[in-house]
Amino acid sequence: MGSNVFDFLGWFVMVFFFITYFMILFSVITDIFADHDLSGGAKALWVILIIVTWWVGLLIYLIVRGKGMAKRRQAMYEQAKKAQDDYIKEVAGTSHADEIAKAEKLKKSGAISAAEFTALKKKILAS
């Protein structure tokens, strides 16, 4: 009976490390191919090292390039957020109040007359 418990615990620990290994492997391979500073040859060498040496290659990569890995991931998130924010601003456009405020600034600067401002305001509100 006792050996069944230890067999189960051993199997459980093995599965845990197996899943952990693949999570780290996918994270490292993603980082290798997302890094624009590495040349194609360097990327190939890192992948070969990881495939040939298994977990030792992953440990070497994490020790050598781990700090840069976090920085690249943060930069990727910031770039994605900026792209999303830009897209939302583009799709949302400007409000009628913003357009009227711009037209009023033009009127105050003398670029357009009061009659042009009124016509522009009516056009903005009609759309």
Buried (B, 14 or more C-beta within 10 A) or exposed (E): EEEEEEEEEEEEEEEEEEEEEEEBBEBBBBBBEEBEEBEEEEBEEBBEBBEEEEEEBBEBBBEEBEEEBEEBBEEEEEEEEEEEEEEEEEEEEEEEEEBBEEBBEBBEEEEBEEEEBEEBBEEBEEE
